[in-house]
Amino acid sequence: MNTSTTVSVRKASVDDIDKLFEIIQGYAKQGIMLPRSREMLQDQIDTFVVAEFDGLLIGCGSLTRLGPDLVEIRSLGMTPGYKGQGIGGKLVNFLVEEARSQGIIKVMALTYEVAFFLKNGFTLVPKEIFPEKVWRDCMHCKKQYCCDEIAVLKRLD
């Protein structure tokens, strides 16, 4: 089934918090995404976008500012059964356009899905070029000293 043509992406609302929590926790339990509490989701709901198909929330992502010209795509995920249908690309495009509208010129992500980001116009970069990320999130991560995520960057200038 090709859902990508009938999937819509929109900014998240507080009504989406339970489903966002469910999607993110699914990835966090696998050790491939940092967990987010419901309280954190509520505090940062304005940074999230969601993908919907047939009235169901099936994907999410957020855009977090790390510096004056740098944002990170984070918490990008799908509910089981919807991966590989172009929905992640729609979410990333929406988030990149959001960054562009804010005058941001660099969009980064730390990921295990390198091929996906390369397909969406990102390039591989050393994660050490993002001290903003290290000081903001990595110091709280259990993988801080053995991080196996790959850094990717898309320049918008």
VOPABA-557940 format. One line per 5 residues: their letters; for each residue x, y, z of N, C-alpha, C. Coordinates in Angstrom, 1 decimal, decimal comma, always signed. Layout:
# VOPABA-557940
A = X/Y/Z/X/Y/Z/X/Y/Z | ...;
END
This chain:
# VOPABA-557940
MNTST = +0,8/-1,2/+0,0/+0,0/+0,0/+0,0/+0,9/+1,2/+0,0 | +0,6/+2,2/-0,9/+1,4/+3,4/-0,9/+0,7/+4,5/-0,2 | +1,1/+4,8/+1,0/+0,4/+5,8/+1,8/+1,0/+7,2/+1,6 | +2,2/+7,3/+1,0/+2,9/+8,6/+1,0/+2,1/+9,7/+0,3 | +1,2/+9,4/-0,7/+0,5/+10,4/-1,4/-0,7/+10,9/-0,5;
TVSVR = -1,1/+10,1/+0,4/-2,3/+10,5/+1,2/-1,9/+10,8/+2,7 | -0,7/+11,0/+3,0/-0,2/+11,3/+4,3/-0,1/+12,8/+4,4 | -0,6/+13,4/+5,5/-0,4/+14,8/+5,7/+0,5/+15,0/+6,9 | +1,2/+16,1/+6,9/+2,1/+16,5/+8,0/+1,7/+17,8/+8,5 | +1,7/+17,9/+9,8/+1,2/+19,2/+10,5/+2,0/+19,4/+11,8;
KASVD = +1,9/+20,6/+12,3/+2,5/+20,8/+13,6/+1,7/+20,0/+14,6 | +2,4/+19,5/+15,6/+1,8/+18,8/+16,7/+1,0/+19,7/+17,7 | +0,0/+19,1/+18,3/-0,7/+19,8/+19,4/-0,7/+18,9/+20,7 | -1,1/+19,5/+21,8/-1,1/+18,8/+23,0/-2,0/+17,5/+23,0 | -3,0/+17,5/+22,1/-3,8/+16,3/+21,9/-3,0/+15,1/+21,3;
DIDKL = -1,8/+15,4/+20,8/-0,9/+14,3/+20,2/+0,1/+13,7/+21,2 | +0,1/+14,2/+22,4/+1,2/+13,9/+23,3/+1,2/+12,4/+23,6 | +0,1/+11,7/+23,9/+0,1/+10,3/+24,2/+0,6/+9,5/+23,1 | +0,3/+9,8/+21,8/+0,7/+9,0/+20,7/+2,2/+9,3/+20,4 | +2,7/+10,6/+20,6/+4,1/+10,9/+20,5/+4,9/+10,1/+21,5;
FEIIQ = +4,4/+10,1/+22,7/+5,1/+9,3/+23,8/+5,2/+7,8/+23,4 | +4,1/+7,3/+22,9/+4,1/+5,9/+22,5/+5,1/+5,6/+21,4 | +5,2/+6,4/+20,4/+6,1/+6,2/+19,2/+7,5/+6,3/+19,7 | +7,8/+7,4/+20,5/+9,2/+7,6/+20,9/+9,6/+6,5/+21,9 | +8,8/+6,1/+22,8/+9,1/+5,0/+23,8/+9,4/+3,7/+23,1;
GYAKQ = +8,7/+3,5/+22,0/+9,0/+2,2/+21,2/+10,5/+2,2/+20,7 | +10,9/+3,4/+20,2/+12,3/+3,5/+19,8/+13,3/+3,5/+21,0 | +12,9/+4,2/+22,1/+13,8/+4,3/+23,2/+14,0/+2,9/+23,8 | +13,0/+2,1/+23,9/+13,2/+0,7/+24,4/+14,1/-0,1/+23,6 | +14,3/+0,2/+22,3/+15,3/-0,5/+21,5/+16,7/+0,1/+21,6;
GIMLP = +16,8/+1,2/+22,3/+18,1/+1,9/+22,5/+18,5/+2,7/+21,3 | +17,5/+3,1/+20,5/+17,9/+3,9/+19,3/+17,3/+5,3/+19,2 | +16,7/+5,7/+20,4/+16,2/+7,1/+20,5/+16,2/+7,4/+22,0 | +16,5/+8,7/+22,3/+16,4/+9,1/+23,7/+15,0/+9,2/+24,1 | +14,7/+8,7/+25,3/+13,3/+8,7/+25,8/+12,9/+10,2/+26,0;
RSREM = +11,6/+10,4/+25,9/+11,0/+11,8/+26,2/+9,9/+11,5/+27,2 | +9,8/+12,3/+28,3/+8,7/+12,2/+29,2/+7,5/+12,9/+28,6 | +6,3/+12,6/+29,1/+5,1/+13,3/+28,7/+5,3/+14,8/+29,0 | +5,9/+15,1/+30,2/+6,1/+16,5/+30,6/+7,0/+17,2/+29,6 | +8,1/+16,6/+29,2/+9,0/+17,2/+28,2/+8,3/+17,4/+26,9;
LQDQI = +7,5/+16,4/+26,5/+6,7/+16,6/+25,2/+5,8/+17,7/+25,3 | +5,1/+17,9/+26,4/+4,2/+19,0/+26,6/+5,0/+20,4/+26,5 | +6,1/+20,4/+27,2/+6,9/+21,6/+27,2/+7,4/+22,0/+25,9 | +7,7/+21,0/+25,0/+8,4/+21,2/+23,7/+7,4/+20,9/+22,6 | +6,1/+20,8/+22,8/+5,2/+20,4/+21,7/+5,3/+21,3/+20,5;
DTFVV = +5,7/+22,6/+20,7/+5,8/+23,5/+19,5/+6,9/+23,2/+18,6 | +7,8/+22,2/+19,0/+8,9/+21,8/+18,2/+8,6/+20,6/+17,4 | +7,5/+19,9/+17,6/+7,1/+18,7/+17,0/+6,2/+18,8/+15,8 | +6,3/+17,9/+14,9/+5,4/+17,8/+13,8/+5,0/+16,3/+13,8 | +3,8/+16,1/+13,2/+3,3/+14,7/+13,1/+2,8/+14,4/+11,7;
AEFDG = +2,8/+13,1/+11,3/+2,3/+12,6/+10,1/+1,0/+11,9/+10,4 | +0,0/+12,1/+9,6/-1,3/+11,4/+9,7/-1,7/+10,7/+8,5 | -2,3/+9,6/+8,6/-2,8/+8,8/+7,5/-4,2/+8,3/+8,0 | -5,2/+8,6/+7,2/-6,5/+8,1/+7,5/-7,0/+8,4/+8,9 | -6,6/+9,6/+9,4/-7,0/+10,0/+10,7/-6,2/+9,5/+11,9;
LLIGC = -5,1/+8,7/+11,5/-4,2/+8,1/+12,5/-2,9/+8,8/+12,5 | -2,4/+9,1/+13,7/-1,0/+9,7/+13,8/-0,1/+8,5/+13,7 | +0,8/+8,6/+12,7/+1,6/+7,5/+12,3/+3,1/+7,8/+12,4 | +3,5/+9,1/+12,6/+4,9/+9,4/+12,6/+5,1/+10,8/+13,2 | +6,3/+11,0/+13,6/+6,6/+12,3/+14,3/+8,1/+12,7/+14,1;
GSLTR = +8,4/+13,9/+14,4/+9,7/+14,4/+14,4/+9,7/+15,8/+15,1 | +10,9/+16,2/+15,5/+11,0/+17,5/+16,1/+12,2/+18,3/+15,6 | +12,2/+19,6/+15,8/+13,3/+20,4/+15,4/+13,7/+21,2/+16,6 | +14,9/+21,0/+17,0/+15,4/+21,6/+18,2/+16,6/+22,5/+17,9 | +16,5/+23,8/+18,3/+17,5/+24,8/+18,1/+18,7/+24,5/+19,0;
LGPDL = +19,9/+24,4/+18,4/+21,1/+24,2/+19,1/+22,0/+25,4/+19,1 | +21,8/+26,3/+18,2/+22,6/+27,5/+18,1/+21,9/+28,5/+17,2 | +22,5/+29,6/+16,9/+21,9/+30,7/+16,1/+21,6/+30,3/+14,7 | +22,5/+29,3/+14,2/+22,3/+28,9/+12,8/+22,2/+27,4/+12,6 | +21,9/+26,7/+13,8/+21,9/+25,2/+13,8/+20,7/+24,7/+14,5;
VEIRS = +20,0/+23,7/+13,8/+18,9/+23,0/+14,5/+19,2/+21,5/+14,3 | +18,6/+20,7/+15,1/+18,7/+19,2/+15,0/+17,3/+18,6/+14,8 | +17,2/+17,7/+13,9/+16,1/+16,9/+13,7/+16,2/+15,8/+14,7 | +15,2/+15,6/+15,6/+15,3/+14,5/+16,6/+13,9/+13,9/+16,7 | +13,9/+12,8/+17,4/+12,6/+12,1/+17,7/+11,9/+11,8/+16,4;
LGMTP = +12,6/+11,4/+15,4/+12,0/+11,1/+14,1/+11,6/+9,6/+14,1 | +10,4/+9,3/+14,0/+10,0/+7,9/+14,0/+8,6/+7,6/+13,4 | +8,3/+6,4/+13,2/+7,0/+5,9/+12,7/+6,4/+4,8/+13,6 | +5,1/+4,7/+13,5/+4,5/+3,5/+14,1/+4,9/+2,3/+13,3 | +4,9/+1,1/+13,9/+5,3/-0,1/+13,2/+4,3/-0,3/+11,9;
GYKGQ = +4,9/-0,7/+10,8/+4,2/-1,0/+9,6/+4,1/+0,2/+8,6 | +4,7/+1,4/+9,0/+4,6/+2,5/+8,1/+6,0/+2,9/+7,6 | +7,0/+2,3/+8,0/+8,4/+2,6/+7,6/+8,6/+2,2/+6,1 | +9,4/+3,0/+5,4/+9,7/+2,7/+4,0/+8,7/+3,1/+3,0 | +7,8/+4,0/+3,4/+6,7/+4,4/+2,5/+6,8/+5,9/+2,2;
GIGGK = +7,9/+6,6/+2,5/+8,1/+8,0/+2,1/+7,6/+8,9/+3,2 | +7,1/+8,4/+4,3/+6,5/+9,3/+5,3/+7,7/+10,0/+6,1 | +8,8/+9,3/+6,3/+9,9/+10,0/+7,0/+10,4/+11,1/+6,2 | +10,5/+10,9/+4,9/+10,9/+12,0/+4,0/+10,0/+13,2/+4,0 | +8,7/+13,0/+4,1/+7,7/+14,1/+4,2/+8,0/+14,8/+5,5;
LVNFL = +8,2/+14,1/+6,6/+8,5/+14,7/+7,9/+9,7/+15,6/+7,9 | +10,8/+15,0/+7,3/+12,1/+15,7/+7,2/+11,9/+16,9/+6,3 | +11,3/+16,8/+5,2/+11,0/+18,0/+4,3/+10,3/+19,1/+5,1 | +9,3/+18,7/+5,8/+8,5/+19,7/+6,6/+9,4/+20,4/+7,6 | +10,2/+19,6/+8,3/+11,1/+20,2/+9,3/+12,2/+21,1/+8,7;
VEEAR = +12,8/+20,7/+7,5/+13,8/+21,5/+6,8/+13,1/+22,8/+6,4 | +11,9/+22,8/+5,9/+11,3/+24,0/+5,5/+11,0/+24,9/+6,7 | +10,7/+24,3/+7,8/+10,5/+25,0/+9,1/+11,8/+25,7/+9,4 | +12,9/+25,0/+9,4/+14,2/+25,6/+9,7/+14,5/+26,8/+8,7 | +14,2/+26,5/+7,4/+14,4/+27,6/+6,4/+13,6/+28,8/+6,7;
SQGII = +12,4/+28,6/+7,1/+11,5/+29,8/+7,4/+12,0/+30,6/+8,7 | +12,8/+29,9/+9,5/+13,4/+30,6/+10,7/+14,7/+31,2/+10,4 | +15,2/+31,1/+9,2/+16,5/+31,6/+8,8/+17,7/+30,8/+9,2 | +17,4/+29,5/+9,6/+18,4/+28,6/+10,0/+19,1/+28,0/+8,7 | +20,5/+27,9/+8,8/+21,2/+27,4/+7,6/+21,8/+26,0/+7,7;
KVMAL = +21,7/+25,5/+8,9/+22,3/+24,1/+9,1/+21,3/+23,3/+9,9 | +21,0/+22,1/+9,3/+20,1/+21,1/+9,9/+20,9/+19,9/+10,1 | +21,0/+19,4/+11,4/+21,8/+18,2/+11,6/+20,9/+17,1/+12,3 | +21,5/+15,9/+12,3/+20,8/+14,8/+13,0/+21,9/+13,8/+13,4 | +21,6/+13,1/+14,5/+22,4/+11,9/+14,9/+21,6/+10,7/+14,6;
TYEVA = +22,1/+9,8/+13,9/+21,2/+8,7/+13,4/+21,9/+7,4/+13,2 | +21,0/+6,3/+13,1/+21,5/+5,0/+12,7/+21,0/+4,8/+11,3 | +20,1/+5,6/+10,8/+19,5/+5,5/+9,4/+20,2/+6,4/+8,5 | +21,5/+6,2/+8,3/+22,3/+7,0/+7,4/+21,8/+7,1/+6,0 | +21,5/+6,0/+5,4/+21,1/+5,9/+4,0/+19,8/+6,8/+3,8;
FFLKN = +18,9/+6,8/+4,8/+17,7/+7,6/+4,7/+18,1/+9,1/+4,6 | +18,9/+9,5/+5,5/+19,3/+10,9/+5,5/+20,1/+11,3/+4,3 | +21,0/+10,5/+3,8/+21,7/+10,7/+2,6/+20,7/+10,9/+1,4 | +19,7/+10,0/+1,3/+18,7/+10,1/+0,3/+17,9/+11,4/+0,4 | +17,9/+12,0/+1,6/+17,1/+13,3/+1,8/+18,0/+14,5/+1,8;
GFTLV = +19,2/+14,4/+1,1/+20,1/+15,5/+0,9/+21,1/+15,9/+2,0 | +21,2/+15,0/+3,0/+22,2/+15,3/+4,0/+23,6/+14,7/+3,6 | +24,6/+15,1/+4,3/+25,9/+14,5/+4,1/+26,5/+14,1/+5,4 | +27,4/+13,1/+5,4/+28,1/+12,7/+6,6/+29,1/+13,7/+7,1 | +29,1/+13,9/+8,4/+30,0/+14,8/+9,0/+30,5/+14,3/+10,3;
PKEIF = +31,7/+14,7/+10,9/+32,1/+14,2/+12,2/+31,2/+14,9/+13,3 | +30,7/+14,1/+14,2/+29,8/+14,6/+15,2/+30,5/+15,6/+16,1 | +31,9/+15,6/+16,2/+32,6/+16,5/+17,0/+32,4/+18,0/+16,6 | +31,9/+18,2/+15,3/+31,7/+19,6/+14,9/+30,5/+20,2/+15,5 | +29,8/+19,5/+16,4/+28,6/+20,0/+17,0/+28,7/+20,0/+18,5;
PEKVW = +29,6/+20,9/+19,1/+29,7/+21,0/+20,5/+28,4/+21,4/+21,2 | +27,5/+22,1/+20,5/+26,2/+22,5/+21,0/+25,4/+21,3/+21,4 | +25,5/+20,3/+20,6/+24,7/+19,0/+20,8/+25,3/+18,3/+22,0 | +26,7/+18,2/+22,0/+27,3/+17,4/+23,1/+27,0/+18,0/+24,4 | +27,0/+19,3/+24,6/+26,7/+19,9/+25,9/+25,3/+19,9/+26,2;
RDCMH = +24,4/+19,9/+25,2/+23,0/+19,9/+25,5/+22,4/+18,6/+25,9 | +22,7/+17,5/+25,1/+22,1/+16,2/+25,2/+23,0/+15,1/+25,6 | +24,2/+15,1/+24,9/+25,0/+13,9/+25,1/+25,5/+13,6/+26,5 | +25,7/+14,7/+27,3/+26,1/+14,5/+28,6/+25,1/+13,8/+29,5 | +23,9/+13,7/+29,0/+22,8/+12,9/+29,8/+22,5/+11,6/+29,2;
CKKQY = +23,2/+11,2/+28,2/+23,0/+9,9/+27,5/+23,8/+8,8/+28,0 | +23,2/+7,6/+28,2/+24,0/+6,5/+28,7/+25,1/+6,0/+27,7 | +25,0/+6,4/+26,4/+26,0/+6,1/+25,4/+27,0/+7,2/+25,2 | +27,1/+8,1/+26,1/+28,0/+9,3/+26,0/+29,4/+9,0/+25,6 | +30,0/+7,9/+26,2/+31,4/+7,6/+25,9/+31,5/+6,5/+24,9;
CCDEI = +30,4/+6,0/+24,4/+30,5/+4,9/+23,4/+29,4/+5,1/+22,3 | +29,2/+6,4/+21,9/+28,2/+6,7/+21,0/+28,5/+6,1/+19,6 | +27,4/+5,4/+19,1/+27,6/+4,8/+17,8/+26,7/+5,4/+16,7 | +26,1/+6,6/+17,1/+25,3/+7,3/+16,1/+26,2/+8,0/+15,1 | +25,6/+8,2/+13,9/+26,3/+8,9/+12,8/+25,7/+10,3/+12,7;
AVLKR = +26,6/+11,3/+12,5/+26,2/+12,7/+12,3/+26,0/+13,0/+10,9 | +24,9/+13,6/+10,6/+24,6/+14,1/+9,2/+24,2/+15,6/+9,2 | +24,4/+16,2/+8,1/+24,2/+17,7/+8,1/+23,6/+18,0/+6,7 | +22,7/+19,0/+6,7/+22,2/+19,6/+5,5/+22,3/+21,1/+5,6 | +23,0/+21,7/+4,7/+23,2/+23,1/+4,6/+22,1/+23,7/+3,8;
LD = +21,5/+24,8/+4,2/+20,4/+25,4/+3,5/+20,8/+26,7/+2,8 | +22,0/+27,1/+2,9/+22,5/+28,3/+2,3/+23,0/+28,1/+0,9;
END
